[in-house]
């Protein structure tokens, strides 16, 4: 078995639009991998093979925010680069709100991006450092001026800080219904659903850390009312219980927080 992850930060001027690069190269038994819900959109460029989903096979793809796991089939060899995009990055790189990709995955060239050039140049790079530098160069060339409604941007920030939907609606002077509609149009998820996704992402990040806490500790730290609530929510968003996911996916998950590989962080 071979499992390699290398993580790097984009150039500072790109960080409002893409938060992290993850290089991966894995040889394992054939099987499936779950792409889990998070607060990031996913841009993947394979260096070998394709990403095989129920909706097609992709050499380069972009996936929107979602509230259930995306099932990826593989033949045992996975090799590529993943970019974690912010919703603002969708506007900056592709000129559209993240809501237009809600729950779906499309080929990167469908977004009028230079997918073939990006893949060819990444395949020709000798090291992960070189590949991440190429991503800085090529993604930087896509950046365009962006505008985003102030109230929905504020709502995202407040949700990430743990504020409730009613509290946020009062702060921006909107009804809860109007906030949910405008928020979903921009991001593809309602504030209530995104709040669940962000809490799930925090729990997942804790489990992928170097010091793996108990499930009870994770549930308490992330604000679940009890272990049963944690298990129900995890199953709904992941398609497996926390225990099942740890046993089948944690050793191989892309972009692991657990340090299974080098970090190219300045």
C-alpha positions in Angstrom: 0.0 0.0 0.0 1.2 3.5 -0.9 -0.5 6.6 0.5 1.1 10.0 -0.1 -0.4 13.4 0.6 1.3 16.7 0.2 -0.4 19.9 1.2 0.5 23.5 0.2 -0.9 27.0 0.5 -1.6 29.1 -2.6 0.1 32.4 -3.2 -1.3 35.0 -0.7 -3.2 36.9 -3.4 -5.1 33.8 -4.3 -6.1 32.8 -0.8 -9.4 34.6 -0.8 -10.3 32.3 -3.7 -8.5 29.0 -3.0 -7.5 27.9 0.5 -5.4 24.9 0.0 -3.7 22.6 -2.6 -3.5 18.9 -1.9 -1.4 16.5 -3.9 -2.2 12.8 -3.6 -0.8 9.5 -4.9 -2.3 6.3 -3.6 -2.1 2.6 -4.4 -4.6 0.6 -2.4 -7.2 -2.1 -3.0 -9.9 -1.1 -5.6 -12.9 0.4 -3.9 -14.9 3.6 -3.3 -14.0 6.9 -1.7 -16.5 9.3 -0.2 -16.1 13.0 -1.1 -17.5 14.5 2.1 -19.5 17.7 2.4 -17.5 20.8 3.5 -17.5 24.6 3.1 -15.3 24.4 0.1 -15.9 23.7 -3.6 -13.6 21.1 -5.1 -11.4 21.4 -8.2 -9.6 18.2 -9.1 -7.1 17.6 -11.9 -5.9 14.0 -12.2 -2.3 13.2 -13.2 -3.2 9.7 -14.1 -6.6 8.1 -14.9 -9.9 9.7 -14.1 -12.2 10.5 -11.2 -15.2 8.1 -11.7 -18.5 9.3 -10.4 -22.1 8.1 -11.0 -22.5 11.0 -13.4 -19.4 10.4 -15.5 -15.6 10.0 -15.6 -13.5 13.2 -15.3 -9.9 14.0 -15.9 -10.5 17.5 -14.5 -13.6 18.6 -12.6 -15.2 21.1 -10.4 -17.8 20.2 -7.8 -20.2 22.5 -5.9 -21.2 22.6 -2.3 -23.3 19.5 -1.3 -24.9 18.0 1.8 -24.3 14.4 1.1 -21.3 12.3 0.2 -20.1 12.0 -3.4 -19.2 8.4 -4.1 -16.0 8.0 -6.1 -15.1 4.6 -7.6 -11.4 3.8 -8.2 -9.3 0.9 -9.4 -6.8 1.2 -6.6 -4.6 3.9 -8.1 -5.4 7.6 -7.5 -3.1 10.4 -8.5 -3.8 14.1 -8.8 -4.2 17.5 -7.3 -7.1 18.9 -5.4 -7.8 22.6 -4.9 -10.2 23.7 -2.2 -12.1 26.7 -3.6 -14.0 29.3 -1.6 -17.4 30.4 -3.0 -15.8 33.7 -3.9 -13.3 31.7 -5.9 -16.1 30.5 -8.2 -16.9 34.1 -9.1 -13.2 35.1 -9.4 -12.1 32.1 -11.6 -15.3 31.2 -13.5 -17.6 34.3 -13.2 -20.5 32.5 -11.6 -21.9 32.1 -8.1 -21.3 28.8 -6.3 -25.0 28.2 -6.2 -24.9 27.3 -9.9 -22.9 24.2 -9.1 -25.0 23.2 -6.0 -24.8 19.5 -5.6 -23.3 18.8 -9.0 -19.9 18.1 -10.5 -19.0 19.2 -14.0 -16.0 18.8 -16.3 -13.6 21.7 -15.8 -13.7 22.6 -19.4 -17.4 23.1 -19.1 -16.5 26.2 -17.1 -14.5 27.6 -20.0 -11.3 26.9 -18.1 -8.1 25.7 -19.8 -8.5 22.2 -18.4 -6.3 20.4 -21.0 -3.5 22.8 -20.7 -3.6 22.7 -16.9 -3.5 18.9 -16.8 -0.7 18.7 -19.3 1.5 21.2 -17.5 0.8 19.6 -14.1 1.7 16.2 -15.6 5.0 17.6 -16.9 6.0 19.1 -13.6 8.7 17.2 -11.6 7.7 17.9 -8.0 4.7 18.9 -5.9 6.3 22.2 -5.3 6.5 22.8 -9.1 2.8 21.7 -9.5 1.6 24.1 -6.8 3.6 26.9 -8.4 1.9 26.1 -11.7 -1.5 26.2 -10.0 -0.6 29.7 -8.7 0.3 30.8 -12.2 -2.6 29.3 -14.1 -5.3 30.0 -11.6 -3.9 33.5 -11.1 -4.4 34.1 -14.8 -8.1 33.3 -14.5 -8.8 35.9 -11.7 -11.4 38.6 -12.6 -13.0 41.4 -10.6 -15.7 40.0 -8.3 -18.8 41.4 -6.6 -20.8 39.7 -3.9 -23.8 41.0 -2.0 -22.6 42.3 1.3 -25.4 40.7 3.3 -24.9 37.1 2.1 -21.1 37.4 2.5 -21.6 38.6 6.1 -24.1 35.8 6.7 -21.5 33.2 5.6 -18.9 34.7 8.0 -21.3 34.7 10.9 -22.4 31.1 10.3 -18.8 30.1 10.3 -18.4 31.8 13.6 -21.4 29.8 15.0 -24.2 32.4 14.9 -27.8 31.3 14.5 -29.9 32.0 11.4 -32.4 34.2 13.3 -29.6 36.2 14.8 -28.0 36.8 11.4 -31.3 37.7 9.8 -31.8 40.4 12.4 -28.3 41.7 11.9 -28.7 42.2 8.1 -32.3 43.4 8.5 -33.9 40.6 6.4 -36.6 38.1 7.2 -35.3 34.5 7.7 -37.1 33.5 4.5 -35.4 36.2 2.4 -32.0 35.5 3.9 -32.4 31.8 3.2 -33.5 32.5 -0.4 -30.6 34.9 -1.2 -28.1 32.7 0.6 -29.1 29.6 -1.3 -29.0 31.5 -4.6 -25.4 32.5 -3.9 -24.0 29.4 -2.3 -26.4 26.5 -3.2 -27.2 25.6 0.4 -29.5 27.3 2.8 -28.0 28.8 6.0 -29.4 26.0 8.1 -28.0 23.3 5.9 -24.6 25.0 5.6 -24.5 25.3 9.4 -24.8 21.5 9.6 -22.2 21.0 7.0 -19.7 23.3 8.7 -20.2 21.6 12.0 -19.7 18.2 10.3 -16.5 19.6 8.7 -15.2 20.6 12.1 -15.9 17.2 13.5 -14.2 15.5 10.5 -11.2 17.7 10.8 -10.8 16.8 14.5 -10.9 13.1 13.6 -8.2 13.6 11.0 -5.9 15.4 13.4 -2.7 14.0 14.8 -4.2 13.4 18.2 -7.4 11.6 17.4 -10.0 12.4 20.1 -12.8 10.1 21.1 -16.2 10.4 19.4 -17.7 11.6 22.6 -15.1 14.4 22.7 -15.7 15.4 19.1 -19.5 15.5 19.6 -19.2 17.7 22.7 -16.6 20.0 21.1 -18.6 20.5 17.9 -21.9 21.3 19.6 -23.9 18.2 19.1 -26.5 17.6 21.8 -25.4 14.1 22.4 -23.6 11.1 20.8 -26.9 9.9 19.1 -27.3 13.3 17.5 -23.7 13.2 16.3 -24.1 9.7 14.8 -27.4 10.6 13.1 -26.0 13.8 11.5 -22.8 12.1 10.5 -24.6 9.2 8.8 -26.9 11.7 7.0 -24.0 13.7 5.6 -21.5 11.0 5.1 -23.5 7.9 4.3 -21.8 5.9 7.1 -21.4 6.1 10.8 -18.3 7.8 12.3 -17.0 4.3 13.3 -17.5 2.9 9.8 -15.9 5.9 8.2 -12.8 5.7 10.5 -12.4 2.0 9.7 -12.7 2.3 5.9 -11.7 5.8 4.9 -9.5 7.6 7.4 -6.2 5.9 6.4 -6.7 6.9 2.8 -8.7 10.1 2.8 -7.5 12.9 0.5 -6.2 16.0 2.2 -5.9 14.3 5.6 -5.2 16.5 8.5 -3.3 13.7 10.1 0.1 14.4 8.6 0.5 11.4 6.2 2.9 13.3 4.0 4.8 16.5 3.6 3.4 20.0 4.1 4.7 22.7 1.9 3.4 25.5 4.0 5.5 28.8 4.3 
